[in-house]
């Protein structure tokens, strides 16, 4: 059976008649829902996955409020949107998909062949262990099997809506260079307080494990951690975290990133820009991170191994380990 046309339904509600017809063709009976904690009713997962193992097709749904970066007010009645479709060609414990694939791909395509087929979108490609392209209607991700000799899966994903920083707040941010230079300085330092005063640092400090944290996640994608450095008696700026939109349930950091990085850099590009050997590096199924130690600071980059872009950049003061 051919399900390649289902990509036209990305972004529609699970209650849409065509989405329901798709689920019926896939013999999926359960309706997607927000996953709640049985004890207190809190939201455990705003995404839900429905898989037909025999046909090799999986549908991913996400709560509309969560997709838009909003609180889920009524989980039981929250609209669930179709945001991802997986076509499994060679995947553990899932039967191979036998229909046509999007973008003219075929299951036997090698990595080189797949890249050739998508040459029209080459300028959008981000690569690492997988390849990601920005097509007009969706993001297309290919995972490869057998050393890149054939396709393991094709995933078509709805692009998250942009969430830029608040314009007025963004106009108040210090330069990234100045923020990095403040690492290790005491919270009581007049220059540090003056630099962050436009952000109303005092009003945004909260008690955190081992110290205080300035949370500017909703509007600026920025966390400032103040902790006691080794042998110190005063709180100091030990960690700065710059977030991509949604990663801290808020906006994207609007300033520059350290070391010439950009949020849309793929892991491949990150390792080209930072040529030094990382002191720590590991990859998991969906994310990876690498850590470098420089004289002025320690830098950690967290990235997606699916969409192949930076999720978070963390800088910590000399001699201070990154927050996990």
N, C-alpha and C positions, 0 to 999 in steps of 0.2 A: 504493500500500500504506500502511496505517495503522500507525504505530509509537508512537502517543502513550501506549499502555499500558505501554511499556517503562520509564516513570519509576518504576513500582512495584518495579523490580529494582535500583534504586540501593542501593549498599551490599553487594550480593551478590558472591561470588567469581566470577571468570571461569570456573571449573569447574562452577558451578551449572548444572543441566540446563536451566533456563529461560533463563539467560544464553547458554548454548551454542545453544539453539534460536533466540534472537534473532539471534545472529551468523550462524547458518545462513540465516535469512530475509533477512539483509542480504548474503548471499553473501560473508561475510568468512571467509577460510580461515586466516589467520595468527592465532596465539594471542598475547595481550598478554604482555609480559615486561619486566623491568627491563633498561634499556640499560646495557651495560658497556663500559668502555674495552678495546679489542682488545689493547693493550699490557700493561697491568698488572691488568686485571680489576676496576678500581675502578668504582663506580657513577657513570655519567654522567647518568642521568635515571631517576627513580623513577616516572615517568608514561609511558604509552604510548597512542597514538591510532590508532583504526581507523576509516576513512572509506569509505563508499560514495558516490562522487561522483554517480552517476546518480540515486540515491534521495534524496540530500540529507540523510543522517543520519550523524553521527559519534559514536562511543563513546569515552569517556575512562576509562582505568583507572589506578589508583595502587597502588603497593606498600602492603600493609596496615601494615607497620612504619613506613613513611614517613608515612602518614596519621596514625598515633598518636604521631608525634614520636620514634620509636625508631630505633636503628641497624638496618640491614638485614644480618642475620648471614649468611644463605644466599641470595644474589641469585637463583641459578638455580632455587631451589625456593620463592621468596617468593610467597605468595598475592597475586594482583592483584585489586583490588576495582573494580567498576563505580562510578565517582564522578561522571561527567558525561555528559550526552547533549545533543547539538546537533541542532536541526532547522533546516536552512538554507532560508529562503524566497527570499532574493535575495542571493547571495554569489558573488564572483568564482570562476570555474572550478569551480563546484559546481552540479549540477542542482537545480532547486527541489523541495523536499519537497512532496508532493501530498496527504498524509494529514491527519488532524485534528491540531490542536495542543493542548498541555495548557492547562488553565484556561479552555477555551472560546474561546481566541484564534483569529483567522483572519489569514492572511497579508496581507490588504488593510487590516488595522487601522492607523490612524494612531497616533501617540504618545498623543494625547488619548483615542482610542477604547480603546486598550490599558489605559490608566490607569483608564478608566471600568469596564472589564470586571473589573479587579482591585480595585475600590473597597473590597471587604471587607477587604483587606489594606493599605489606604492607610497605616495607622499604621506599617507596616514598610518602606515604600518609601524607598529611597535612590537619588538621581538625580544624573546628570551628563551625559555624552554618551550613556549608556545608563540604563536603569531596572532596579533590583533590588528584588525583594520576598522576604520570608521567609514561605513557605507552610508549612503544618504538616509536610509530608514532605520538603521540599527548598527550596533557594534557586532562584528563577526570575529569569532575566536576559533582557532583550530588547534587542537591538541593532537600530537602525532604519536604513532606507535612504531615499534621495531626500528628504533634509531632514526626515525624520520623518513622511512621508506613508504609509509602509507598513513592515511588519516585515522586517528583514534576516535575523535569526535569533532563535530562542528556545533558551536553554540552561537545562537543569535540573541542578542541582549538589547533591551530597550536602554537608550542612553539616559542616565539620570539627568533631571533638569538642572541647569546651572544654579548655584547658590553663592553669588558673589558677596563679599563683605559689605556691610552697611557703608554707604558712600561717605556719610559724615564721620563715622568712626574711622574709616580708612584714612581720612585726611589727617588724623591725629597720631598715627603710629610713628614711632621712632624708626630710623633706618635700621636695617638688619645689621649693618656694620656696627652701629652703636650698641645694639642689643647684644651682639656677640662679645663686644669689648667689655660689657658690664658683667659677664659671667665671673663669678667669684667675689664680686663686690658685696659688701654688707647691705642689708635692707635699710639700715640707718644712714647709709651714705647719701649726703645731700644731692650729689650729682645724679645718682640713680633715681632718687625720689623725684627730682625735677624732670628727668627724662620721661618717666612714666606718669607724671601728674596729669597730662591731658587725658589719659585713659582712666583716671580716677582709681589708681591702684589701691589706695587705702580702702575704698568702699567695696572693692572686688576681691579682697583677700579672704580666704576661708581656711579653717584648720584642716590640715592634711597629714597623712602619716609622716611623722618626723619633722613637721614644720607647718608652713603655710603655702597656699597656692593661689595665684591670681588667675582667675578663670575668665577668659575673653573668647570662649569657644563659639557662642551663638552668633556673634556679629563679626569676629575677627579671626577665628581659627587659631587662637594663640593661648598657650598655658605658660605661666611663669612660676617655677617652683623655688621656694626659699627654704633651705634646710641648714642644719649645722654641719659645716665642713669639719674634717678631721682635726681635732685639737682646738676648734674654734668655739667661742662662747656666744657668738652672735649669728643670727640667721643671715645667710648669704644667698645670692641668686646662683643656684646650682644647676638648674635645668631649664631650658627653653624648648618648647615643642611647637612646631609649625604644622598645621593640619590642612589636608585637602578637604574640600566640602564633604559633609556627611560623616567624616571619620570621627569627629567629636560631636556629632549631632548638631552641626552648625555650619557656618560659612567657611569658605576657603581663605587662608591667610593671603592678604592682598599685596604684601611686600615681596621682596626678592627672597631667595633661599641662599644659604651658605654655599660656598664652593662652586658658584655658578650653576647650581642645579635649578631645574624647573619641574613643577608638578607633573607635567606631561612627558618627562623623560622616562624612557623604558629602562629596565634594569641594565640592559646592554649599554645604553648611553651613560648611565650612572657610573658604570665601571670604566668607561672610556674617559669620562671627565675626571674621575678620581683614580689616578693610576697607581697610587700606593697600595700595598697589600693590606687588606682589612685584617684587624686583629681577631675578628669574629665574623663568620658568614654562614648562614644556613638558609635553606629553602624548604618550605612545606608545600602542601597541595595547592593552597590558594594565596599564600603570602610568603615573603622572605625578608630577611634583613641583613644588613652588613654594618659593621662598626669600624671606624678608623680613629686612631689616636694621633692627634697633632699637638704641637707644643702649647698652643693657645686654648685648645678645647678638644673634647672627644665628640665625634659625630656619628650618629646612627641614622640610617635610612631604612624605613619600612616601605615595602613596595608590594603591589599585587602581582602574582605570577599568572593571573588570568587576564586581566585587562592591561597588564604590563605598564603600569605607571606608578609614580610615587604617591603613597598614602600619608606619610608623616616623615618629617625630618626633626631629629632631636639633637640638640647640642648641650653638652654638660661641661662644667668647669673642670680645669685640669685636676687630675687625680680623683675625679668623681665618676662612678660608674653610671651608665645610662639607666633610667627607669625601665623596667622590663618592657 
